[in-house]
Amino acid sequence: MAPWARPRVADFGCGVGISSDGYATYMDVTGFDVNPEVAKHYPYEFRCRDMLSVSIAEMREFDFIHVGPPCQRWSKMTSCRPELRELYPDLITPMRPRLIEAGVPYVIENVEGAPLVSPVWLCGLMFDKLLYRHRGFEAGNGFEVPWLRHPAHVVPASKAGHWKPGTVMSIAGHVAPIGMARDLMGLTRYVPREQMKEAAPAYMTAYVAAHAMAYLSRKAA
């Protein structure tokens, strides 16, 4: 990376780009996703690819890598219905050795129950958002994500998609009011309602990106 250039980040499993939004504050983002339909709402460079098909050489084109595989395999939904579990592949386990071989600093993000190694857990409350959404970030190839203090959950959570005043919104189902949900996810652009249900909020990846920038600067010094 030239000293005057913005770092490049690859977002594997980018979806419509909620995680990419956080990185875009600091870096030039390229999203990879197997679903071509998400490109309709993805505002950055997009490559329609299965993450496991991306070569090690192509990974090394980037300064940082974010991997956000689909979380359904480890979600509460499949915990209640184990027969659904095998319908969703584990992409974390086969991606990790490829990331290590590439040597690019990375994070793998996913939900509680996913096979992450020594993850740092982030919650919406840590960013002054009244949202009990937890996402784990496994870091590797020399990069580390700093821990934050986790405030206690003292306000009751609403039922999924059925918010009422005095509760913490659960962003799931046909959630409303939609403007409030988008704010709680850190969004400043239109994203379809159904695409917010599983994503890591943009401010979480902005936090990761800020520390990635500091790490890359130290490496370049």
C-alpha positions in Angstrom: 0.0 0.0 0.0 1.4 3.4 -1.0 1.7 5.8 2.0 -0.8 8.2 0.5 -3.4 5.6 -0.4 -6.5 4.5 1.5 -6.2 0.9 2.7 -8.3 -1.7 0.9 -10.6 -4.0 2.8 -12.4 -7.1 1.5 -15.7 -7.8 3.0 -16.5 -11.5 2.5 -20.2 -12.3 2.9 -21.0 -8.6 2.4 -24.7 -8.8 1.9 -26.2 -5.3 1.2 -23.1 -3.8 2.9 -24.1 -2.8 6.5 -20.7 -4.0 7.8 -19.0 -2.4 4.7 -20.5 0.9 5.7 -18.5 0.9 8.9 -15.2 0.2 7.1 -15.9 2.7 4.3 -15.3 5.6 6.8 -11.6 4.6 6.7 -11.0 2.3 3.8 -11.9 1.5 0.2 -14.2 -1.5 0.4 -14.7 -4.4 -2.0 -17.6 -6.7 -1.2 -17.8 -10.4 -2.0 -21.1 -12.3 -1.9 -22.5 -15.3 -3.7 -25.9 -13.7 -4.1 -26.0 -11.3 -7.1 -29.3 -9.8 -5.8 -27.5 -8.0 -3.0 -25.7 -5.8 -5.5 -28.9 -3.8 -6.0 -28.3 -2.2 -2.6 -24.5 -2.6 -2.2 -22.9 0.9 -2.7 -19.2 -0.2 -3.1 -17.2 -2.3 -5.5 -18.9 -5.7 -5.7 -17.6 -9.2 -6.8 -20.2 -12.0 -7.1 -18.1 -14.8 -5.7 -18.3 -17.6 -3.2 -15.7 -16.6 -0.5 -14.1 -20.1 -0.6 -13.4 -19.6 -4.3 -11.3 -16.5 -3.8 -7.6 -17.3 -4.3 -4.9 -16.6 -1.7 -3.3 -14.3 -4.3 -6.5 -12.3 -4.6 -6.8 -12.0 -0.8 -3.4 -10.6 -0.7 -4.5 -7.7 -2.9 -6.1 -6.3 0.3 -4.7 -4.7 3.4 -7.5 -6.0 5.7 -10.2 -8.7 5.5 -13.6 -8.9 7.2 -15.4 -12.3 7.0 -19.1 -12.3 7.9 -20.4 -15.7 7.0 -24.2 -16.4 7.3 -25.1 -17.0 10.9 -28.1 -19.2 10.6 -26.2 -22.4 11.4 -25.5 -21.1 14.9 -28.6 -18.9 15.5 -31.3 -19.4 18.1 -33.6 -20.5 15.2 -31.5 -23.6 14.5 -30.9 -24.2 18.2 -34.6 -24.7 18.5 -34.9 -26.7 15.2 -31.7 -28.8 14.9 -33.0 -30.3 11.6 -32.4 -26.9 10.0 -28.8 -26.7 11.1 -27.3 -28.8 8.2 -29.1 -26.7 5.6 -26.6 -23.9 6.4 -22.8 -24.5 5.8 -20.0 -23.8 8.2 -17.9 -21.3 6.3 -15.8 -20.2 9.3 -13.8 -23.4 9.7 -12.6 -23.7 6.1 -12.0 -19.9 5.8 -9.7 -19.6 8.8 -6.7 -21.6 7.4 -7.0 -19.7 4.1 -6.9 -16.4 5.9 -3.9 -17.5 7.9 -2.1 -18.6 4.7 -2.9 -15.2 3.1 -1.2 -13.4 6.0 -3.5 -10.4 5.8 -4.8 -9.1 9.1 -8.5 -10.1 9.5 -11.6 -10.5 11.6 -14.2 -13.1 11.4 -17.6 -11.9 12.7 -20.5 -14.0 13.9 -23.1 -14.7 16.6 -22.9 -16.5 19.9 -22.5 -20.2 19.4 -20.4 -19.8 16.2 -16.9 -21.5 16.2 -14.9 -18.3 16.7 -11.5 -18.5 18.4 -11.0 -16.1 21.4 -13.5 -13.5 20.0 -14.0 -10.0 21.4 -17.8 -9.5 21.9 -19.4 -6.2 21.0 -22.9 -5.0 21.9 -25.0 -2.1 20.8 -25.0 -0.7 24.3 -21.2 -0.2 24.1 -21.9 2.4 21.4 -24.7 4.2 23.2 -27.3 2.4 21.2 -30.3 0.9 23.0 -29.8 -2.4 21.2 -29.0 -5.8 22.7 -27.2 -7.2 19.6 -24.0 -9.1 20.3 -21.5 -10.0 17.7 -18.1 -11.7 18.2 -15.0 -10.7 16.3 -12.2 -13.2 16.0 -9.0 -11.4 15.0 -5.9 -12.8 13.4 -2.5 -12.4 11.6 -1.3 -10.0 14.3 -4.3 -7.8 14.5 -6.3 -7.5 17.8 -9.7 -5.9 18.6 -9.7 -4.1 22.0 -12.3 -5.0 24.5 -14.9 -2.5 25.6 -16.8 -2.3 28.9 -20.2 -4.0 28.5 -23.0 -2.1 30.3 -25.6 -4.2 32.1 -28.9 -5.0 30.3 -31.4 -3.4 32.6 -34.2 -2.4 30.3 -36.5 -5.2 29.1 -36.2 -6.2 25.5 -39.3 -6.2 23.2 -40.5 -9.3 21.5 -38.9 -9.8 18.1 -40.2 -7.1 15.8 -42.8 -5.8 18.2 -41.3 -2.7 19.8 -43.1 -0.6 22.3 -41.9 2.4 24.3 -39.9 1.5 27.4 -38.3 -1.5 25.9 -35.2 -2.2 23.9 -36.0 -2.9 20.2 -35.4 -6.4 18.9 -34.6 -6.0 15.2 -36.3 -9.0 13.7 -39.3 -9.9 11.7 -41.4 -7.0 10.4 -39.7 -4.6 12.8 -41.2 -1.1 13.2 -40.7 1.8 13.3 -38.2 1.2 10.6 -36.5 4.6 11.0 -35.6 3.7 14.6 -34.3 0.3 13.5 -32.1 1.8 10.9 -30.7 4.3 13.4 -30.0 1.5 15.9 -28.0 -0.3 13.2 -26.0 2.8 12.4 -27.4 3.2 8.9 -27.5 6.5 7.0 -28.9 5.0 3.8 -31.8 2.9 2.7 -31.5 -0.8 3.4 -34.4 -3.2 3.1 -36.0 -4.2 6.4 -35.3 -7.9 6.0 -31.6 -7.3 5.4 -31.1 -5.8 8.9 -32.2 -8.9 10.9 -28.8 -10.7 10.9 -26.2 -8.0 10.3 -23.5 -6.6 12.6 -24.3 -2.8 13.1 -22.1 -0.5 11.1 -20.7 1.2 14.2 -19.2 -2.1 15.3 -17.2 -2.5 12.1 -16.3 1.2 12.2 -14.7 0.5 15.6 -12.8 -2.4 14.2 -11.8 -0.3 11.2 -10.4 2.5 13.3 -8.2 0.0 15.2 -7.2 -1.7 11.9 -6.0 1.7 10.6 -3.9 2.2 13.7 -2.5 -1.3 13.3 -1.7 -0.8 9.6 0.0 2.5 10.4 2.2 0.9 13.0 3.2 -1.8 10.5 4.0 0.8 7.8 6.1 2.9 10.2 
